[in-house]
Amino acid sequence: MHEPTAPYHSAQDALRVLETVARHTTGVTDSRLARLTGIGPERLTTLLRMLRREGYVEQVTDRAYVTGAALTRLGSTRDRERTLREKLQGVLDRLRDSVGAAVYISRYVDGEINVTQYAAGPGTPAVNEWVDFRHSAHATAIGKSLLGQLDHNGRRDHLSRHKMARLTSRTITSDKLLLSRLESQPPTVPHLDLQEYAVGTVCAAVPITAGSSVGCLALSLPVEHAHRLRQAADRLNRGAAPVLLSLAL
């Protein structure tokens, strides 16, 4: 597996903060949180801002924090799946508005690609799934990001079960070339789809992997906005921590 990415480290630090807050039922100050977690004041302030926005902590005095309502709801076994889905949808909606693009969550489950949720709108249209995403991993940013998180045998197994069809003139149809590119791709660099899946659409994807679970966040843009793709992908990556955190809770 690749080394963890920056959103993974942010989510892990946020979990440490949450665990510490949860142990102090009457509240814990930010200065005490810094001492107990070993997280610097500046970074802790950023994490607490994110945790407050997501409803995972609440501020009860000027400097003291307790667990928030969103964390309580996620911790309940009743309706957990529905609560998690609603929570993730809220995060996706904010990311869509922040990056100015349709945004997707995808998971690799039982050897197949699953786009589990997305957020789109009139000005940020979702990509037209004209070929099932499960059969087009070689041509999509989502597919390449998910395959990139598998080991070599896992990649070869997937490609042996899904023919690498030419979807546009830009589609890679050589498994040797695709595997070589996946192998050399640094984990912190977004995977791109520059009209490889559909003419008129460009996409980018960043990993959201924790433990053995393989997933990614992706965005799509009309090709006339291709000049924004890398900047949007960087913003998407910076905003991935709340998604990872929600999945980890």
Secondary structure as a PSIPRED ss2 file (coil, helix, strand):
# PSIPRED VFORMAT (PSIPRED V4.0)

   1 M C   1.000  0.000  0.000
   2 H C   1.000  0.000  0.000
   3 E C   1.000  0.000  0.000
   4 P C   1.000  0.000  0.000
   5 T C   1.000  0.000  0.000
   6 A H   0.000  1.000  0.000
   7 P H   0.000  1.000  0.000
   8 Y H   0.000  1.000  0.000
   9 H H   0.000  1.000  0.000
  10 S H   0.000  1.000  0.000
  11 A H   0.000  1.000  0.000
  12 Q H   0.000  1.000  0.000
  13 D H   0.000  1.000  0.000
  14 A H   0.000  1.000  0.000
  15 L H   0.000  1.000  0.000
  16 R H   0.000  1.000  0.000
  17 V H   0.000  1.000  0.000
  18 L H   0.000  1.000  0.000
  19 E H   0.000  1.000  0.000
  20 T H   0.000  1.000  0.000
  21 V H   0.000  1.000  0.000
  22 A H   0.000  1.000  0.000
  23 R H   0.000  1.000  0.000
  24 H C   1.000  0.000  0.000
  25 T C   1.000  0.000  0.000
  26 T C   1.000  0.000  0.000
  27 G C   1.000  0.000  0.000
  28 V E   0.000  0.000  1.000
  29 T E   0.000  0.000  1.000
  30 D H   0.000  1.000  0.000
  31 S H   0.000  1.000  0.000
  32 R H   0.000  1.000  0.000
  33 L H   0.000  1.000  0.000
  34 A H   0.000  1.000  0.000
  35 R H   0.000  1.000  0.000
  36 L H   0.000  1.000  0.000
  37 T H   0.000  1.000  0.000
  38 G C   1.000  0.000  0.000
  39 I C   1.000  0.000  0.000
  40 G C   1.000  0.000  0.000
  41 P H   0.000  1.000  0.000
  42 E H   0.000  1.000  0.000
  43 R H   0.000  1.000  0.000
  44 L H   0.000  1.000  0.000
  45 T H   0.000  1.000  0.000
  46 T H   0.000  1.000  0.000
  47 L H   0.000  1.000  0.000
  48 L H   0.000  1.000  0.000
  49 R H   0.000  1.000  0.000
  50 M H   0.000  1.000  0.000
  51 L H   0.000  1.000  0.000
  52 R H   0.000  1.000  0.000
  53 R H   0.000  1.000  0.000
  54 E C   1.000  0.000  0.000
  55 G C   1.000  0.000  0.000
  56 Y C   1.000  0.000  0.000
  57 V E   0.000  0.000  1.000
  58 E E   0.000  0.000  1.000
  59 Q E   0.000  0.000  1.000
  60 V C   1.000  0.000  0.000
  61 T C   1.000  0.000  0.000
  62 D C   1.000  0.000  0.000
  63 R C   1.000  0.000  0.000
  64 A E   0.000  0.000  1.000
  65 Y E   0.000  0.000  1.000
  66 V E   0.000  0.000  1.000
  67 T E   0.000  0.000  1.000
  68 G C   1.000  0.000  0.000
  69 A H   0.000  1.000  0.000
  70 A H   0.000  1.000  0.000
  71 L H   0.000  1.000  0.000
  72 T H   0.000  1.000  0.000
  73 R H   0.000  1.000  0.000
  74 L H   0.000  1.000  0.000
  75 G H   0.000  1.000  0.000
  76 S C   1.000  0.000  0.000
  77 T C   1.000  0.000  0.000
  78 R C   1.000  0.000  0.000
  79 D C   1.000  0.000  0.000
  80 R H   0.000  1.000  0.000
  81 E H   0.000  1.000  0.000
  82 R H   0.000  1.000  0.000
  83 T H   0.000  1.000  0.000
  84 L H   0.000  1.000  0.000
  85 R H   0.000  1.000  0.000
  86 E H   0.000  1.000  0.000
  87 K H   0.000  1.000  0.000
  88 L H   0.000  1.000  0.000
  89 Q H   0.000  1.000  0.000
  90 G H   0.000  1.000  0.000
  91 V H   0.000  1.000  0.000
  92 L H   0.000  1.000  0.000
  93 D H   0.000  1.000  0.000
  94 R H   0.000  1.000  0.000
  95 L H   0.000  1.000  0.000
  96 R H   0.000  1.000  0.000
  97 D H   0.000  1.000  0.000
  98 S H   0.000  1.000  0.000
  99 V H   0.000  1.000  0.000
 100 G C   1.000  0.000  0.000
 101 A C   1.000  0.000  0.000
 102 A E   0.000  0.000  1.000
 103 V E   0.000  0.000  1.000
 104 Y E   0.000  0.000  1.000
 105 I E   0.000  0.000  1.000
 106 S E   0.000  0.000  1.000
 107 R E   0.000  0.000  1.000
 108 Y E   0.000  0.000  1.000
 109 V E   0.000  0.000  1.000
 110 D C   1.000  0.000  0.000
 111 G C   1.000  0.000  0.000
 112 E E   0.000  0.000  1.000
 113 I E   0.000  0.000  1.000
 114 N E   0.000  0.000  1.000
 115 V E   0.000  0.000  1.000
 116 T E   0.000  0.000  1.000
 117 Q E   0.000  0.000  1.000
 118 Y E   0.000  0.000  1.000
 119 A E   0.000  0.000  1.000
 120 A C   1.000  0.000  0.000
 121 G E   0.000  0.000  1.000
 122 P C   1.000  0.000  0.000
 123 G C   1.000  0.000  0.000
 124 T E   0.000  0.000  1.000
 125 P C   1.000  0.000  0.000
 126 A C   1.000  0.000  0.000
 127 V C   1.000  0.000  0.000
 128 N C   1.000  0.000  0.000
 129 E C   1.000  0.000  0.000
 130 W C   1.000  0.000  0.000
 131 V C   1.000  0.000  0.000
 132 D C   1.000  0.000  0.000
 133 F H   0.000  1.000  0.000
 134 R H   0.000  1.000  0.000
 135 H H   0.000  1.000  0.000
 136 S C   1.000  0.000  0.000
 137 A H   0.000  1.000  0.000
 138 H H   0.000  1.000  0.000
 139 A H   0.000  1.000  0.000
 140 T C   1.000  0.000  0.000
 141 A H   0.000  1.000  0.000
 142 I H   0.000  1.000  0.000
 143 G H   0.000  1.000  0.000
 144 K H   0.000  1.000  0.000
 145 S H   0.000  1.000  0.000
 146 L H   0.000  1.000  0.000
 147 L H   0.000  1.000  0.000
 148 G H   0.000  1.000  0.000
 149 Q C   1.000  0.000  0.000
 150 L C   1.000  0.000  0.000
 151 D C   1.000  0.000  0.000
 152 H H   0.000  1.000  0.000
 153 N H   0.000  1.000  0.000
 154 G H   0.000  1.000  0.000
 155 R H   0.000  1.000  0.000
 156 R H   0.000  1.000  0.000
 157 D H   0.000  1.000  0.000
 158 H H   0.000  1.000  0.000
 159 L H   0.000  1.000  0.000
 160 S H   0.000  1.000  0.000
 161 R H   0.000  1.000  0.000
 162 H C   1.000  0.000  0.000
 163 K C   1.000  0.000  0.000
 164 M C   1.000  0.000  0.000
 165 A C   1.000  0.000  0.000
 166 R C   1.000  0.000  0.000
 167 L C   1.000  0.000  0.000
 168 T C   1.000  0.000  0.000
 169 S C   1.000  0.000  0.000
 170 R C   1.000  0.000  0.000
 171 T C   1.000  0.000  0.000
 172 I C   1.000  0.000  0.000
 173 T C   1.000  0.000  0.000
 174 S C   1.000  0.000  0.000
 175 D H   0.000  1.000  0.000
 176 K H   0.000  1.000  0.000
 177 L H   0.000  1.000  0.000
 178 L H   0.000  1.000  0.000
 179 L H   0.000  1.000  0.000
 180 S H   0.000  1.000  0.000
 181 R H   0.000  1.000  0.000
 182 L H   0.000  1.000  0.000
 183 E H   0.000  1.000  0.000
 184 S H   0.000  1.000  0.000
 185 Q C   1.000  0.000  0.000
 186 P C   1.000  0.000  0.000
 187 P C   1.000  0.000  0.000
 188 T C   1.000  0.000  0.000
 189 V C   1.000  0.000  0.000
 190 P C   1.000  0.000  0.000
 191 H E   0.000  0.000  1.000
 192 L E   0.000  0.000  1.000
 193 D E   0.000  0.000  1.000
 194 L E   0.000  0.000  1.000
 195 Q C   1.000  0.000  0.000
 196 E C   1.000  0.000  0.000
 197 Y C   1.000  0.000  0.000
 198 A C   1.000  0.000  0.000
 199 V C   1.000  0.000  0.000
 200 G C   1.000  0.000  0.000
 201 T E   0.000  0.000  1.000
 202 V E   0.000  0.000  1.000
 203 C E   0.000  0.000  1.000
 204 A E   0.000  0.000  1.000
 205 A E   0.000  0.000  1.000
 206 V E   0.000  0.000  1.000
 207 P E   0.000  0.000  1.000
 208 I C   1.000  0.000  0.000
 209 T C   1.000  0.000  0.000
 210 A E   0.000  0.000  1.000
 211 G C   1.000  0.000  0.000
 212 S C   1.000  0.000  0.000
 213 S E   0.000  0.000  1.000
 214 V C   1.000  0.000  0.000
 215 G E   0.000  0.000  1.000
 216 C E   0.000  0.000  1.000
 217 L E   0.000  0.000  1.000
 218 A E   0.000  0.000  1.000
 219 L E   0.000  0.000  1.000
 220 S E   0.000  0.000  1.000
 221 L E   0.000  0.000  1.000
 222 P E   0.000  0.000  1.000
 223 V H   0.000  1.000  0.000
 224 E H   0.000  1.000  0.000
 225 H H   0.000  1.000  0.000
 226 A H   0.000  1.000  0.000
 227 H H   0.000  1.000  0.000
 228 R H   0.000  1.000  0.000
 229 L H   0.000  1.000  0.000
 230 R H   0.000  1.000  0.000
 231 Q H   0.000  1.000  0.000
 232 A H   0.000  1.000  0.000
 233 A H   0.000  1.000  0.000
 234 D H   0.000  1.000  0.000
 235 R H   0.000  1.000  0.000
 236 L H   0.000  1.000  0.000
 237 N H   0.000  1.000  0.000
 238 R H   0.000  1.000  0.000
 239 G C   1.000  0.000  0.000
 240 A C   1.000  0.000  0.000
 241 A H   0.000  1.000  0.000
 242 P H   0.000  1.000  0.000
 243 V H   0.000  1.000  0.000
 244 L H   0.000  1.000  0.000
 245 L H   0.000  1.000  0.000
 246 S H   0.000  1.000  0.000
 247 L H   0.000  1.000  0.000
 248 A H   0.000  1.000  0.000
 249 L C   1.000  0.000  0.000
